[in-house]
């Protein structure tokens, strides 16, 4: 081949350099091919890595620990409870399973039952707080502008009886009205037979004093002594405990300004929180029982007097108000309480209470996936009746659920896998 190249180029001026030039061109072409091949390999690897990253992303979804029915592909917050969604790896879902030997099942007394429907509807237990009965809170206000010269009850919590001396007020306008009354009284007594009706003038001056809070007894005393003090005494118009005292001695108060608020504690409100999902189960016409953790054994019956017509959009919680008697004054506003309400009877999926593991934020059960193999599932619970609890979501009719030994099964899972969290669970 080299000879052919030399012969073909015999007529050229530089025939001795032709083979060298051809070999350089071949080497150049080879380098170009190698470069293109390397670039193609890099591009293929990059595409493969992108596909692997995309596949890895699709393996992750986000759900709510309180409402596992919420599933989405991006981070965010739960539209029901507004908690941050937790990431879950689909490939880890099998990690919720645990396999036991026959000996372990026997020693742990692992027993199962088939989930089915049953009559459910005994009671609903709600958390509550005792509060003042706002219908029995009385406000004592100033009838006229003046200065509080003296307060006879200065502490929140003081008990005030109706008619007790509450405060002394200095008011120039009120003192002027007293002088007008005494002047009308004097004219009536000295000029009673004149053509002027002093009786009507006297009644008009008296009505002004009554309007500004001066009592009949104080006006009669004024008529007898014909003297008055610059300070006017005011008395309580109700019986109760001082809950608010916004004024102090020496402070001026405007007409209509609050001097003191008195609460009658003979009845209290137990204000309970009920979730929107429980509203349909509550019997508002039934009898409510209020139990107090601070008073073991105490149970007080009452009736639902108010149900908030509006549900909070942030918490999805409604307010129920139960009026209860407090004749002995042992109950105090602010005490925690439980409200037990009768609920409507209906068919529901139920399990023994011991089958459900709860930690205050979520509930979980163990379901038999195969022979001696058990899988964790998060559930939403509802009503409780005796030793049974309603399962609202998370399970289906016919699921085989562990009803005895669930705690031991959970402990074995923690021992083997080192975590008892419910991440990775999906309905």
C-alpha positions as CSV (number, residue, x, y, z in Angstrom):
1,X,0.0,0.0,0.0
2,X,2.8,2.3,0.8
3,X,4.4,1.7,-2.7
4,X,1.1,2.5,-4.4
5,X,1.0,5.8,-2.5
6,X,4.6,6.6,-3.6
7,X,3.9,5.7,-7.3
8,X,0.7,7.7,-7.4
9,X,2.4,10.8,-6.1
10,X,5.6,10.6,-8.2
11,X,4.7,13.7,-10.1
12,X,4.4,15.9,-7.0
13,X,7.1,18.1,-5.8
14,X,7.3,16.5,-2.3
15,X,6.7,12.8,-2.8
16,X,9.0,11.8,0.1
17,X,6.7,13.4,2.7
18,X,3.3,12.0,1.5
19,X,3.3,8.8,3.6
20,X,4.0,10.9,6.7
21,X,1.1,13.3,6.0
22,X,-1.3,10.4,5.4
23,X,-0.4,8.7,8.7
24,X,-0.9,12.0,10.6
25,X,-4.4,12.4,9.1
26,X,-5.3,8.8,10.2
27,X,-4.1,9.5,13.7
28,X,-6.2,12.7,13.8
29,X,-9.3,10.8,12.7
30,X,-8.7,8.2,15.4
31,X,-8.4,10.9,18.1
32,X,-11.6,12.5,16.9
33,X,-13.4,9.1,17.1
34,X,-12.0,8.5,20.6
35,X,-13.2,11.9,21.8
36,X,-16.7,11.4,20.4
37,X,-16.9,8.0,21.9
38,X,-15.8,9.3,25.3
39,X,-18.3,12.2,25.1
40,X,-21.1,9.7,24.2
41,X,-20.2,7.5,27.2
42,X,-20.3,10.6,29.6
43,X,-23.6,11.7,28.2
44,X,-25.1,8.2,28.6
45,X,-23.8,8.0,32.2
46,X,-25.3,11.4,33.0
47,X,-28.7,10.4,31.5
48,X,-28.6,7.2,33.5
49,X,-27.8,9.1,36.7
50,X,-30.7,11.5,36.0
51,X,-33.0,8.6,35.6
52,X,-31.7,7.0,38.8
53,X,-32.3,10.3,40.7
54,X,-35.8,10.7,39.2
55,X,-36.5,7.1,40.1
56,X,-35.2,7.8,43.6
57,X,-37.5,10.8,43.9
58,X,-40.5,8.8,42.9
59,X,-39.7,6.4,45.7
60,X,-40.4,9.2,48.2
61,X,-43.8,10.5,49.0
62,X,-45.1,12.7,51.8
63,X,-47.9,11.9,54.3
64,X,-49.4,13.1,57.6
65,X,-48.7,11.2,60.8
66,X,-52.2,12.2,62.1
67,X,-54.0,11.7,58.8
68,X,-52.3,9.1,56.7
69,X,-54.9,9.3,54.0
70,X,-53.1,12.5,52.9
71,X,-50.5,11.5,50.3
72,X,-48.6,13.8,48.0
73,X,-45.4,13.8,46.0
74,X,-44.0,17.1,47.4
75,X,-43.3,18.5,50.9
76,X,-46.0,20.6,52.5
77,X,-48.5,20.7,55.3
78,X,-51.5,18.6,56.0
79,X,-54.8,20.3,54.8
80,X,-56.6,18.9,57.9
81,X,-54.3,19.6,60.9
82,X,-51.7,21.8,59.2
83,X,-48.8,19.7,60.5
84,X,-45.7,19.3,58.4
85,X,-45.9,16.2,56.1
86,X,-43.3,13.5,56.8
87,X,-41.2,11.8,54.0
88,X,-41.8,8.1,53.4
89,X,-39.7,5.8,51.3
90,X,-41.9,3.3,49.5
91,X,-39.1,0.7,49.5
92,X,-39.1,0.9,53.3
93,X,-42.8,-0.1,53.7
94,X,-41.9,-3.7,54.1
95,X,-39.8,-2.7,57.1
96,X,-43.1,-2.4,59.1
97,X,-43.3,-6.2,59.0
98,X,-41.9,-8.6,61.6
99,X,-41.8,-12.4,61.5
100,X,-42.0,-14.5,64.6
101,X,-41.4,-18.2,65.2
102,X,-44.1,-20.5,66.5
103,X,-42.4,-20.5,70.0
104,X,-42.4,-16.7,70.1
105,X,-46.1,-16.5,69.1
106,X,-47.0,-19.0,71.8
107,X,-44.8,-17.3,74.5
108,X,-46.1,-13.8,73.6
109,X,-49.7,-15.0,73.7
110,X,-50.2,-13.5,70.2
111,X,-53.9,-13.8,69.5
112,X,-55.8,-12.4,66.5
113,X,-59.4,-11.6,65.6
114,X,-61.1,-10.7,62.4
115,X,-62.3,-7.1,62.1
116,X,-66.0,-6.9,61.7
117,X,-69.0,-4.5,62.2
118,X,-70.9,-4.3,65.5
119,X,-73.3,-2.0,67.3
120,X,-71.3,0.9,68.6
121,X,-72.5,4.0,70.4
122,X,-72.2,4.1,74.1
123,X,-70.3,7.2,74.9
124,X,-67.9,9.9,73.7
125,X,-65.2,11.2,76.1
126,X,-64.0,14.8,75.6
127,X,-61.4,16.9,77.3
128,X,-62.8,20.1,78.9
129,X,-62.0,23.0,81.2
130,X,-64.2,24.5,83.8
131,X,-65.0,28.2,83.3
132,X,-67.3,30.9,84.6
133,X,-70.9,30.9,83.8
134,X,-71.0,34.1,81.7
135,X,-74.7,34.3,82.3
136,X,-74.0,34.9,86.0
137,X,-71.2,37.4,85.7
138,X,-72.3,40.8,86.9
139,X,-70.5,44.1,86.1
140,X,-70.7,47.0,88.5
141,X,-70.1,50.2,86.5
142,X,-69.8,53.9,87.4
143,X,-73.1,55.7,86.7
144,X,-71.3,59.1,86.6
145,X,-67.8,60.4,86.0
146,X,-65.8,60.8,89.2
147,X,-62.8,59.8,91.2
148,X,-62.5,56.5,93.1
149,X,-61.5,57.7,96.6
150,X,-61.8,54.4,98.3
151,X,-62.2,50.7,97.4
152,X,-63.5,48.3,100.0
153,X,-62.6,45.2,98.1
154,X,-59.1,45.3,96.5
155,X,-58.2,41.7,95.6
156,X,-59.3,39.4,92.8
157,X,-61.1,36.5,94.4
158,X,-62.7,38.5,97.2
159,X,-66.3,37.4,98.0
160,X,-68.8,40.3,97.9
161,X,-72.4,40.1,99.1
162,X,-75.2,42.0,97.5
163,X,-75.6,45.4,99.3
164,X,-72.1,45.5,100.7
165,X,-70.2,48.8,100.6
166,X,-68.2,48.6,97.4
167,X,-66.5,52.0,96.8
168,X,-66.7,55.8,97.5
169,X,-66.8,58.2,94.6
170,X,-66.1,61.9,94.5
171,X,-68.1,63.6,91.7
172,X,-68.7,67.4,91.4
173,X,-71.7,66.8,89.2
174,X,-73.2,64.4,91.7
175,X,-72.7,66.9,94.5
176,X,-74.4,69.6,92.5
177,X,-77.4,67.3,92.0
178,X,-77.5,66.7,95.8
179,X,-77.6,70.5,96.3
180,X,-80.4,70.8,93.8
181,X,-82.4,68.2,95.6
182,X,-82.0,69.9,99.0
183,X,-82.9,73.3,97.4
184,X,-86.1,71.8,95.9
185,X,-86.9,70.2,99.2
186,X,-86.4,73.5,101.1
187,X,-88.6,75.4,98.7
188,X,-91.4,72.9,98.9
189,X,-91.4,73.1,102.7
190,X,-91.4,76.9,102.7
191,X,-93.5,77.7,99.7
192,X,-95.7,74.6,99.5
193,X,-98.9,76.6,98.9
194,X,-97.6,78.6,96.0
195,X,-98.7,78.2,92.4
196,X,-95.4,76.5,91.6
197,X,-95.5,72.7,91.8
198,X,-92.4,72.1,93.9
199,X,-93.4,68.5,94.4
200,X,-92.7,67.8,90.7
201,X,-89.4,69.7,90.9
202,X,-88.4,67.7,94.0
203,X,-89.3,64.4,92.2
204,X,-87.2,65.5,89.2
205,X,-84.2,66.1,91.3
206,X,-84.7,62.8,93.1
207,X,-84.9,60.9,89.8
208,X,-81.6,62.4,88.7
209,X,-79.9,61.0,91.9
210,X,-81.5,57.6,91.4
211,X,-80.4,57.6,87.8
212,X,-76.8,58.2,88.9
213,X,-76.8,55.3,91.4
214,X,-77.8,56.9,94.7
215,X,-80.1,54.6,96.6
216,X,-83.6,55.4,98.1
217,X,-82.1,55.0,101.6
218,X,-79.3,57.5,100.9
219,X,-81.8,60.1,99.5
220,X,-84.0,59.7,102.6
221,X,-81.0,60.2,104.8
222,X,-80.1,63.3,102.8
223,X,-83.6,64.7,103.3
224,X,-83.5,64.1,107.0
225,X,-80.0,65.5,107.8
226,X,-79.9,68.1,104.9
227,X,-76.2,67.5,104.8
228,X,-74.0,65.4,102.6
229,X,-70.5,64.2,102.2
230,X,-68.4,65.1,99.1
231,X,-67.9,61.4,98.7
232,X,-70.9,59.2,97.7
233,X,-71.0,55.6,98.8
234,X,-71.9,52.9,96.3
235,X,-73.0,49.4,97.1
236,X,-72.8,46.1,95.3
237,X,-75.8,45.2,93.2
238,X,-75.0,41.5,93.1
239,X,-73.3,38.6,95.0
240,X,-70.2,37.0,93.7
241,X,-66.4,36.7,93.6
242,X,-64.3,39.5,92.3
243,X,-62.9,38.4,88.9
244,X,-61.8,41.8,87.5
245,X,-60.8,45.0,89.3
246,X,-59.6,47.4,86.6
247,X,-59.6,50.6,88.8
248,X,-57.5,51.7,91.8
249,X,-58.0,54.2,94.5
250,X,-57.4,57.8,93.3
251,X,-58.2,56.8,89.7
252,X,-60.8,58.7,87.7
253,X,-63.5,56.6,86.1
254,X,-65.7,57.7,83.2
255,X,-69.5,57.2,83.1
256,X,-70.1,53.6,82.2
257,X,-66.6,52.5,83.2
258,X,-66.2,49.1,84.8
259,X,-65.4,49.3,88.5
260,X,-65.6,45.6,89.4
261,X,-66.8,42.3,87.9
262,X,-68.5,39.7,90.1
263,X,-69.0,36.1,89.2
264,X,-71.6,33.8,90.8
265,X,-69.9,30.4,91.0
266,X,-73.1,28.5,92.0
267,X,-73.0,27.1,88.4
268,X,-70.0,26.7,86.1
269,X,-69.5,25.8,82.5
270,X,-67.5,22.8,81.4
271,X,-66.3,23.8,77.9
272,X,-65.3,20.7,75.9
273,X,-63.6,20.4,72.6
274,X,-65.0,18.0,70.0
275,X,-63.5,17.2,66.6
276,X,-65.6,17.6,63.5
277,X,-65.5,13.9,62.9
278,X,-67.2,13.2,66.2
279,X,-70.1,15.7,65.9
280,X,-72.4,13.3,64.2
281,X,-72.0,10.8,67.1
282,X,-72.8,13.3,69.9
283,X,-76.4,13.2,71.3
284,X,-76.9,16.8,72.3
285,X,-80.2,16.0,74.0
286,X,-78.6,13.4,76.3
287,X,-77.2,13.7,79.8
288,X,-73.6,14.7,80.1
289,X,-71.3,13.5,82.9
290,X,-68.4,15.7,84.0
291,X,-65.5,13.9,85.7
292,X,-62.6,15.8,87.4
293,X,-59.1,14.4,87.6
294,X,-58.4,16.6,90.6
295,X,-61.3,15.1,92.4
296,X,-61.2,11.3,91.9
297,X,-64.6,9.7,92.1
298,X,-66.5,12.9,91.6
299,X,-69.1,12.8,88.8
300,X,-71.4,15.7,88.1
301,X,-74.3,15.5,85.7
302,X,-75.3,18.4,83.4
303,X,-76.8,19.2,80.0
304,X,-75.4,20.6,76.8
305,X,-76.5,24.2,76.8
306,X,-74.5,25.5,73.8
307,X,-72.8,24.1,70.7
308,X,-70.8,26.5,68.7
309,X,-72.4,26.7,65.2
310,X,-69.1,27.4,63.6
311,X,-66.1,25.0,63.4
312,X,-62.6,26.4,63.7
313,X,-61.0,26.3,60.3
314,X,-57.5,26.0,61.8
315,X,-58.1,23.2,64.3
316,X,-61.3,21.6,63.0
317,X,-62.6,21.6,66.6
318,X,-66.0,22.7,67.8
319,X,-66.9,24.0,71.3
320,X,-69.5,22.4,73.5
321,X,-70.7,23.9,76.7
322,X,-72.2,22.0,79.6
323,X,-73.7,23.7,82.6
324,X,-73.1,22.0,86.0
325,X,-74.1,22.9,89.5
326,X,-71.5,24.1,92.1
327,X,-73.5,24.6,95.2
328,X,-70.6,23.8,97.6
329,X,-68.1,26.0,95.7
330,X,-65.6,23.1,95.5
331,X,-65.2,23.5,91.8
332,X,-63.0,26.2,90.5
333,X,-62.7,27.8,87.1
334,X,-59.7,26.6,85.3
335,X,-59.9,23.0,86.6
336,X,-59.4,20.3,83.9
337,X,-62.3,17.9,83.3
338,X,-63.6,15.1,81.1
339,X,-67.0,15.2,79.6
340,X,-68.7,11.9,78.9
341,X,-71.6,12.2,76.5
342,X,-74.0,9.6,75.3
343,X,-73.6,8.9,71.6
344,X,-75.9,7.6,68.9
345,X,-75.9,3.9,68.3
346,X,-74.8,2.6,64.9
347,X,-72.8,-0.1,63.0
348,X,-69.1,0.4,63.2
349,X,-65.8,-1.5,62.8
350,X,-64.7,-2.2,66.3
351,X,-61.7,-3.8,68.1
352,X,-60.8,-4.4,71.7
353,X,-59.2,-1.3,73.2
354,X,-56.0,-3.2,74.0
355,X,-55.5,-4.0,70.3
356,X,-54.8,-0.3,69.6
357,X,-51.5,1.3,70.6
358,X,-51.7,5.0,71.2
359,X,-49.1,7.6,72.2
360,X,-51.3,10.8,72.3
361,X,-50.7,11.7,68.7
362,X,-51.5,8.6,66.7
363,X,-52.9,5.1,66.9
364,X,-51.6,1.9,65.5
365,X,-52.5,-1.8,65.3
366,X,-50.7,-5.0,64.1
367,X,-52.3,-6.8,61.2
368,X,-51.5,-10.4,60.3
369,X,-50.0,-10.3,56.8
370,X,-49.1,-14.0,56.5
371,X,-48.4,-17.0,58.8
372,X,-46.5,-15.6,61.8
373,X,-45.9,-12.4,59.9
374,X,-47.4,-9.1,61.2
375,X,-47.5,-5.6,59.8
376,X,-48.0,-2.3,61.5
377,X,-50.9,0.0,60.3
378,X,-51.9,3.4,61.4
379,X,-55.6,3.9,62.2
380,X,-58.0,6.6,63.1
381,X,-60.1,5.8,66.1
382,X,-63.6,7.0,67.1
383,X,-66.0,6.1,69.8
384,X,-65.3,4.0,72.8
385,X,-67.8,1.7,74.4
386,X,-66.8,-0.5,77.3
387,X,-63.8,-2.4,76.2
388,X,-64.3,-1.8,72.5
389,X,-63.1,1.1,70.3
390,X,-64.3,2.2,66.8
391,X,-61.9,2.1,63.9
392,X,-62.8,4.9,61.5
393,X,-60.1,4.4,58.9
394,X,-56.9,2.4,58.2
395,X,-58.5,-1.0,58.2
396,X,-61.0,-2.9,56.2
397,X,-63.7,-5.3,57.1
398,X,-62.2,-8.8,57.3
399,X,-58.6,-7.8,58.3
400,X,-57.0,-10.1,60.8
401,X,-55.8,-7.9,63.7
402,X,-53.7,-8.8,66.7
403,X,-56.0,-8.3,69.8
404,X,-53.7,-9.8,72.4
405,X,-50.0,-9.3,72.7
406,X,-49.8,-6.1,70.6
407,X,-47.5,-4.4,73.1
408,X,-45.1,-7.4,73.2
409,X,-45.2,-7.6,69.5
410,X,-44.3,-3.9,69.3
411,X,-41.5,-4.4,71.8
412,X,-40.0,-7.2,69.7
413,X,-40.2,-5.0,66.7
414,X,-38.2,-2.2,68.5
415,X,-35.7,-4.8,69.7
416,X,-35.1,-6.1,66.2
417,X,-35.3,-3.0,64.1
418,X,-34.5,-0.3,66.6
419,X,-37.4,2.1,65.9
420,X,-41.0,2.3,66.9
421,X,-41.9,5.2,64.7
422,X,-44.7,5.0,62.2
423,X,-42.8,6.6,59.4
424,X,-43.1,4.4,56.3
425,X,-46.6,3.4,57.0
426,X,-49.3,3.9,54.5
427,X,-53.0,2.8,54.5
